Amino acid sequence: MTHLIQTAPRPDMGAVTAVDLMTRNPVSIRSDLTIDEVIAFLTDTGYSAAPVIDEAGRPVGVVSRTDVVVYDRARATSDAGTAKVVRAADLMTPAVFSVAPEATAHEVGREMVRLNVHRLYVVDDGGVLIGVISALDLLSHLCDGT
């Protein structure tokens, strides 16, 4: 028995931009949040990671559940018992993988593969965070053609 898969015409990915794919105004966290606030945020929202922004709204890093676990493990194996308040800025990965709003869907996909990441942040000309594109957002567009 032969199964035929019928597919819709492939969308013109060159005409689709990051603005079309992104979730606007993504939830972010301030760099001064304490570790307890970061954990509560990630737990309460169900997000696995969130961008960390400065006072001007520019992304300065990303904090993830993995970052919290790595910090906790290091603290558990460390002999030093410090009373220092740990903030999001202390936990975050200080790299933000981003694209411009006019980046094409093809460029977005290529960057995700090149960087081996599941999400890219969209920043405007001033470096302000305006959106986020997940791999699922990109796949949804490819599958739906919308």
C-alpha positions, -999 to 999 in steps of 0.1 A, spaced: 0 0 0 13 34 -10 6 64 12 7 98 -3 12 128 18 -4 159 3 11 191 13 0 227 10 20 249 -12 52 260 5 48 295 19 72 322 5 95 323 35 114 352 20 84 375 24 79 366 61 99 385 86 108 382 123 80 407 131 55 382 115 68 353 135 75 368 169 55 370 200 53 407 208 63 422 241 77 390 256 77 386 294 111 394 307 127 398 341 148 426 356 184 420 363 180 429 400 154 402 408 166 378 436 171 341 429 139 334 448 120 358 426 136 342 395 126 307 406 91 318 415 87 335 380 100 304 361 79 281 382 47 302 381 48 309 344 60 275 333 87 292 311 120 274 308 139 306 303 134 344 301 154 374 288 169 396 315 166 433 307 183 464 320 165 496 330 162 507 294 145 475 283 176 461 265 183 424 269 215 418 288 212 380 292 190 350 295 182 331 327 170 296 325 159 268 348 192 252 340 211 283 352 193 280 386 201 243 388 238 248 380 240 276 406 223 255 432 247 225 425 277 248 427 264 262 460 257 228 474 293 215 466 310 247 477 324 251 512 318 288 513 286 297 530 280 333 518 251 355 528 253 374 495 220 381 478 220 364 444 203 383 416 192 374 381 223 391 368 245 367 388 226 336 374 221 346 337 240 336 307 253 370 295 246 363 259 214 372 240 209 358 206 189 382 187 177 392 152 165 424 137 127 428 131 133 427 93 152 394 93 135 369 70 121 337 83 149 319 65 175 340 83 158 333 116 158 295 110 194 296 98 205 315 130 187 291 153 205 262 136 238 279 135 236 289 172 219 257 183 192 276 202 154 272 205 146 308 206 158 342 193 150 376 206 139 404 183 154 438 191 148 471 175 174 496 162 180 508 198 186 473 211 153 472 229 135 439 232 103 438 212 97 401 206 107 365 209 106 338 182 107 302 194 115 272 172 79 262 176 68 296 162 89 290 131 77 255 127 41 265 131 45 290 103 61 265 80 33 239 87 4 263 85 18 286 58 4 316 77 
